[in-house]
Amino acid sequence: MSEPTGLIAKSGIELLTFGTPNGYKASILLEELKEAYGKDYTWQSVNIMKNTQKEPWFVAAGANGRIPAIVDHDRDGFAVFEGLAILGYLTRRYDPEHKFSFPVDSNEYDEAETWMAWQHGGLGPMQGQANHFLRFAKEKIPYGIQRYVGETERLYGVLDARLANREYVVGGKFSIADINLLGWANAARLAGINFESQFPNVQKWLERCLARPAVQKGFAVPSESSFSNAAIKKAIETDPEKKKQSEETAALINDAKEKYGYKYASP
């Protein structure tokens, strides 16, 4: 498919996105709003491997040159970028019954804001660096691997404790506090994290969220990721070469931790 060259919608929300943990935040919420309120939207796939997000037409909506970004054509083309800001904007404007958010004067609103900031400033950046040093850097640097994989483990330990006696992160219901985490949690295996063996409360929470039809649809915009936990698990179980690579990656992590005396502790 050819890359987009400009906005295409005349009304409603237009989403500019790609299949990344941050990109899925916006598409999942938009699918939930569509199911709950009939709020339709338009989306375009912006291939970040081709640097389409650096084109002037995109930067006009997303000044940082990163996906996702949205344009609200019903508000004179008002643009919002950064996944965290998009979740807040969409719920303030288009979730009047607070089905996925909380009243601004409630304790739950403040809790949700806290956990969303925790993800935005901690889990996302740390897991992203773990992915880079473990999977994508040409040189495998043990210090970088143990530093960022270890910090990602610590942060999921915090989340696991939070979910010990609750089904969702805030307020006893599925909300943007969960959506903000889902893209990253659903790709944790890429960073060497296995919820099933390490963080069972997070695994159960993830399964609850993934059972939602709108979440499934959101994870298909613009396409399902080959880096999801399920996709990686299936590849390891069915492809001997992928299994061998997984074992080598696990050994790389363990060797890096041993070299620098890493010991898991959370918080």
RAVEN-V317909 format. One record per pair of residues at least 4 apart in sequence whose C-alpha atoms are under 7 Angstrom apart, sorted by the first residue. I is the first residue (numbers start at 1). J is the second residue. Records with the same first field share a line. If there is no record, write none. Layout:
# RAVEN-V317909
I=J  J
This chain:
# RAVEN-V317909
3=46
4=46
6=57
9=14  42
10=73
11=73  74
12=41  72  73  74
13=41  42  70  71  72  73
14=41  42  43  70  71  72
15=42  43  44  69  70  71
16=43  44  45  46  67  68  69  70
17=23  44  45  46  67  68  69
18=23  45  46  47  67  222
19=23  24  221  222  223  224  225
20=24
21=25  183  184
22=68  83  183
23=27  67  68
24=28  183  218  219
25=29  83  179  180  183
26=30  83  86  87
27=31  218  221
28=32  214  215  218  219
29=33
30=34
31=35  214  217  218
32=36  214
33=37  38  39
34=38  39  40
35=214
45=222
46=52  53
47=51  52
48=52  53
53=58  59  65  66  67
54=58  59  65
55=59
56=60
58=62
59=63  64  65
61=69  71  79  80
62=66  69  80  81
68=81  82  83
69=80  81  82
70=79  80  81
71=77  78  79  80
72=77  78  79
73=77  78
80=85  86
81=85  86
82=86
83=87
84=88
85=89
86=90
87=91  176
88=92
89=93
90=94
91=95  101
95=99
98=102  103
100=174  175  176
101=175  176
102=106  108  109
103=109
104=109
107=111
108=112  170  171
109=113
110=114
111=115  170
112=116  170  177
113=117
114=118
115=119  177
116=120  177  180
117=121
118=122  123
119=123  124  181
120=124
121=125
122=126
123=127  152  155
124=128  184
125=129
126=130  148  151  152
127=131  148  152  191
128=132
129=133  148
130=134  145  148  149  191
131=135  136  190  191
132=136  137
133=137  140  141  144  145
134=140  145  191
141=145
142=146  256
143=147  256
144=148
145=149  253  256
146=150  253  256  257
147=151
148=152
149=153  191  192
150=154  264
151=155
152=156
153=157  193
154=158  264  265  266  267
155=159
156=160
157=161  199  266  267
158=162  266  267
159=163  202
160=164  199  201  202
162=169
163=167  168  169  201  202
164=201
166=172
167=172  205
168=172  173  174  178  205
169=177  178
170=177
174=178
175=179
176=180
177=181
178=182
181=185
182=186
183=187
184=188
186=228  229
187=227  228  229
188=192  193  194  229
189=193  194  229
190=227
194=198
195=199  200  202  203
196=200  203
199=203
200=204
201=205
202=206
203=207
204=208
205=209
206=210
207=211
209=215
210=215  216
212=216
213=217
214=218
215=219
216=220
217=221
219=223  224
220=224
226=231
227=231  232
228=232
229=233
230=234
231=235
232=236
233=237
234=238
235=239  242
236=240  242  243
237=243
239=243
240=244
241=245
242=246
243=247
244=248
245=249
246=250
247=251
248=252
249=253
250=254
251=255
252=256
253=257
254=258
255=259
256=260
257=261  262
258=262
